[in-house]
Amino acid sequence: MKIFVLIALREEQMENVFVTADEELALSKTTADFEDCDALFVEVWEDGEKTDDYRLQ
């Protein structure tokens, strides 16, 4: 099972802001969905291991 962790960048700090198993939902999020978010990153986890990460916005 894949888990998508969205991480918001706020100035110099990164914070996990959203976790879901729904890929479509995870990829539909934008910086506007989160307060004071400068950039949005996704980590993809499968079977307890991070398999991918990239900038969403």
N, C-alpha and C positions, 0 to 999 in steps of 0.2 A: 504494500500500500504506500502510495506517495503522500507526503505531507508537504505543504507549501507554507513557508514562513516568510512573511513580509516584514522588512526592516526599514524603518524610516530614519533618514538622516536629518538631524536638526542641528545646524551649525556644526559643531565638532562632535556631537554625540549620536550614537546609533541606538535604536530601541526597537525590540520586537513589538509590532503593533497589531498583527493579525496572523492567525494560524488556521488553516483549513485543508481538508483533503480534496476539495472541489477546485480543480485546475482552472476551469472557466471563471469561477468567482474570483480566485486569486489574481488572475491575469486581467480582470476587468477593473481592478482598483487603480486609482490615480492619486497623485499627491494631494489633490483637493479633498479626498476622503479622510485625511488625517490632519490634525491640528499642527500648524507650524512645520510642515514637512517640506524640506528642500529637495529631497531625492528619495526614491523608493527602490529598494532592492528585493529580490526574491532568492531564497535558498530552497532547493528541492531536496527532500530527505526521503530515502527509501530503505526500509529494513534497518533503521537505526544509523545509517550512514548518509552523509551529505553527498549527493551525486551531481549537483549542479548549482551554480549561483550566477546571477546576472542583474544588471540594472533594468528595472521596469520603466522608470521615468526619471 
